[in-house]
Amino acid sequence: MSKFWIAPSILSADFSRLGEDVQKVLSAGCDIIHFDVMDNHYVPNLTFGPYVLQCLKKYNICAPIDVHLMIKPVDNLIPVFANVGANIITFHPESSYHVDATLNLIKYHGCKCGLVFNPTTSLDILNYVIKKLDVIVLMGVNPGFSGQKFIPSVLKKIVLVKKLINNYSPSTLIEVDGGINIDNIKDIADAGANIFVMGSTIFGSKDYKKIVKKIKCRLNVLTNIKK
């Protein structure tokens, strides 16, 4: 039976009360906190840095922190994020001068590592590094802003990555980031995803417990079908 994790993206959280808001989504049943780092260079938006993560840790946020680096160059900030509490660090292959060396750097600092692929980015690099990856992240939207619609063709990409994982690296997880909602999460899970990054769907809800229950209900329906 597959295991699923819900990862709310704090990009959509209320930053006037970030610690409290994050604690509420975790209490509602979410599993991982997704931390989108954007530099207004690799992507057209500017978000937050290591200090915000350090503050969350001081707020006693104990859930795994999944740091998605949308920055270029990427290597200099990896040790910093690892030191302030990141558990998973992922990056886009285009943002690294030496992808293999960057993956080794993440592991050296004690974090799980992953590569992130935009909707039109080739998967060819997986032929060389897939066995090193704890997670493969597939963007359901073009990165930069929350609230975008899921790009349907990404479903085929999830299926393809799932086949590669089954053949070469069975322990690697698939994470899908962007555009996930109640209506499409079942299809995304059915294609092979394990981790679901959801921003506005969760933080835009007036009742976190209610929306998380609906999400888990959708995933449980899928699980029951697979038994």
Order of alpha helices (4+ residues) and beta strands (2+ residues): beta-alpha-beta-alpha-beta-alpha-beta-alpha-beta-alpha-beta-alpha-beta-alpha-beta-alpha-alpha
